[in-house]
Amino acid sequence: MLGTVADHSRPLRRAAAAVGAVALIAMAAAPASADNGRVPGGLVLAPLTSVAGVKTGSVVEVPALFANKGDKAHEKIFLTYQFSPGLASREILPSNCTLRSNDIESNANIVLCQFDQTVKAGGVYAAEKSLVLKVLDQALNDRVSVMLSNYDPVPEGWEKAWPGTGPAMQLTELPSNTPVGDGDHPSQSPSGEAEWDSTSMEVDAVNTADLQMALRETSRAGKTLTLEATFSNAGPGEVKHYDSETSLTKFQFKAPAGTTVTKIDNRCDKITTGSYNCVPYTHPNLVVGATDSFAVTLRVDKAVAGAKASVSLENKPRPYDKNKKNDTATLLINKGGDSTGGTGTTNGGTSGGSSTGGHSTGGGSTGGSSTGGDGSTSSTGGSAATGGSGSTGGAATGGSATTGSSGASATGGNLASTGSGATLPLAGAAAATLAVGAGAVLLVRRRAARS
């Protein structure tokens, strides 16, 4: 049984773990080109079918079907599964599979299965059992990636392993005319010794996530006023914040009448005088409880009765967010004609208690640096974040695949197929690779060098 950890740093570690998994698959997903020294390989992995409408508490089964279209046999084959934080293993793994991590067991997000059996040239094979993943309470927009290789692809630093204790899983040979497809980008090292291919699928769950804005006054001295705008995800779902196809979630800050913005977080871009677009929390996933705070310094130039500052989420579709009332927050700066005014109130979400100008609860990063606003210019800092999503490993039950499309299935929920699973876009792969560090970057190249 996987352990539980009551630790505030856990979401950040899970985020970093998932980025490592994404980078792992990303290296295999990159197309062959003269730039990276790769050439087409013979190991071809059949596509997966994405699923939608999955209910939390249900399970998703991930099959693996592949062909060896090369001209040589392989004595050993590896199937590597990675998955995001809304999915987890709750079943016993086969003895030839291990849960892998660079952290604690409950944060593990890789399952590596090794098959010590000959895969002959021209043969078609399927994993005897599908990987079974439970859909957790925080599931919303999740992903499973699968890599096929003739070597162990897990990068250095991910040596922590929890071996399965169930009966060993075998590869089942299928008729050679079983449809498999052309794979994503089947590749091999220049020597031809290392070969790999990969694919992925989306798992969209029926769930909600409440994104909130809050605004409060933190200090007032004479004509200088400091505010704190806070963006947060109250859950229960984790939101895909950014990938190569989805823009970052933004919010707009508007200064109250009669004031000048003299300093604002450097993640905010000026639209017009007193109006800014701000980009919070640059992790790929907004984990439940994540918060991000932005400091704004104002100079009160003129007393305007009823002057209010406001923050509001950008006007874009968020079908998972059913509570629109806390998408906007306002703060009364001046109750009457007196320029000193009052402290005001907010009608948005809670501020979450994070420090001024920084983040986070549940997703941790750096931040809080500021740059000049409408008036004087101040020094800039760097608000940066890395990370992604993480999860726990998988198990296996079910039967072998016998069709050309490795269609993932799910039980306990109302499923609707959304087509073949798309492989990771290269832009997202590059970002993930940078985040995880040299270990994953050198993954394939290290293998190629050894060959």
Rosetta blueprint (number, residue, H / E / L):
1 M L
2 L L
3 G L
4 T L
5 V L
6 A L
7 D L
8 H L
9 S L
10 R H
11 P H
12 L H
13 R H
14 R H
15 A H
16 A H
17 A H
18 A H
19 V H
20 G H
21 A H
22 V H
23 A H
24 L H
25 I H
26 A H
27 M H
28 A H
29 A H
30 A L
31 P L
32 A L
33 S L
34 A L
35 D L
36 N L
37 G L
38 R L
39 V E
40 P E
41 G L
42 G L
43 L E
44 V E
45 L E
46 A L
47 P L
48 L E
49 T E
50 S E
51 V E
52 A E
53 G E
54 V E
55 K E
56 T L
57 G L
58 S L
59 V E
60 V E
61 E E
62 V E
63 P L
64 A L
65 L E
66 F E
67 A E
68 N E
69 K L
70 G L
71 D L
72 K L
73 A L
74 H E
75 E L
76 K L
77 I E
78 F E
79 L E
80 T E
81 Y E
82 Q E
83 F E
84 S L
85 P L
86 G L
87 L E
88 A E
89 S L
90 R L
91 E L
92 I L
93 L L
94 P E
95 S L
96 N L
97 C E
98 T E
99 L E
100 R E
101 S E
102 N L
103 D L
104 I L
105 E H
106 S H
107 N H
108 A L
109 N L
110 I E
111 V E
112 L E
113 C E
114 Q E
115 F E
116 D L
117 Q L
118 T L
119 V E
120 K L
121 A L
122 G L
123 G L
124 V E
125 Y E
126 A E
127 A E
128 E L
129 K L
130 S E
131 L E
132 V E
133 L E
134 K E
135 V E
136 L L
137 D L
138 Q L
139 A L
140 L L
141 N E
142 D E
143 R E
144 V E
145 S E
146 V E
147 M E
148 L E
149 S E
150 N L
151 Y L
152 D L
153 P L
154 V L
155 P L
156 E L
157 G L
158 W L
159 E L
160 K E
161 A E
162 W E
163 P E
164 G L
165 T L
166 G E
167 P L
168 A L
169 M L
170 Q L
171 L E
172 T E
173 E E
174 L E
175 P L
176 S L
177 N L
178 T L
179 P L
180 V L
181 G L
182 D L
183 G L
184 D L
185 H L
186 P L
187 S E
188 Q E
189 S L
190 P L
191 S L
192 G L
193 E L
194 A L
195 E E
196 W E
197 D E
198 S E
199 T E
200 S E
201 M E
202 E E
203 V E
204 D E
205 A E
206 V E
207 N L
208 T L
209 A E
210 D E
211 L E
212 Q E
213 M E
214 A E
215 L E
216 R E
217 E E
218 T E
219 S E
220 R E
221 A E
222 G L
223 K L
224 T E
225 L E
226 T E
227 L E
228 E E
229 A E
230 T E
231 F E
232 S E
233 N E
234 A E
235 G E
236 P E
237 G L
238 E L
239 V E
240 K E
241 H L
242 Y L
243 D E
244 S L
245 E L
246 T E
247 S L
248 L L
249 T L
250 K L
251 F E
252 Q E
253 F E
254 K E
255 A L
256 P L
257 A L
258 G L
259 T E
260 T E
261 V E
262 T E
263 K E
264 I E
265 D E
266 N L
267 R L
268 C E
269 D E
270 K E
271 I E
272 T E
273 T L
274 G L
275 S E
276 Y E
277 N E
278 C E
279 V L
280 P L
281 Y L
282 T L
283 H L
284 P L
285 N E
286 L E
287 V L
288 V L
289 G L
290 A L
291 T E
292 D E
293 S E
294 F E
295 A E
296 V E
297 T E
298 L E
299 R E
300 V E
301 D L
302 K L
303 A L
304 V L
305 A L
306 G L
307 A L
308 K E
309 A E
310 S E
311 V E
312 S E
313 L E
314 E L
315 N L
316 K L
317 P L
318 R L
319 P L
320 Y L
321 D L
322 K L
323 N L
324 K L
325 K H
326 N H
327 D H
328 T E
329 A E
330 T E
331 L E
332 L E
333 I L
334 N L
335 K L
336 G L
337 G L
338 D L
339 S L
340 T L
341 G L
342 G L
343 T L
344 G L
345 T L
346 T L
347 N L
348 G L
349 G L
350 T L
351 S L
352 G L
353 G L
354 S L
355 S L
356 T L
357 G L
358 G L
359 H L
360 S L
361 T L
362 G L
363 G L
364 G L
365 S L
366 T L
367 G L
368 G L
369 S L
370 S E
371 T E
372 G E
373 G L
374 D L
375 G L
376 S L
377 T L
378 S L
379 S L
380 T L
381 G L
382 G L
383 S L
384 A L
385 A L
386 T L
387 G L
388 G L
389 S L
390 G L
391 S L
392 T L
393 G L
394 G L
395 A E
396 A E
397 T E
398 G L
399 G L
400 S L
401 A L
402 T L
403 T L
404 G L
405 S L
406 S E
407 G E
408 A L
409 S E
410 A E
411 T E
412 G L
413 G L
414 N L
415 L L
416 A E
417 S E
418 T E
419 G E
420 S E
421 G L
422 A L
423 T L
424 L L
425 P L
426 L H
427 A H
428 G H
429 A H
430 A H
431 A H
432 A H
433 T H
434 L H
435 A H
436 V H
437 G L
438 A H
439 G H
440 A H
441 V H
442 L L
443 L H
444 V H
445 R H
446 R H
447 R H
448 A H
449 A H
450 R H
451 S L
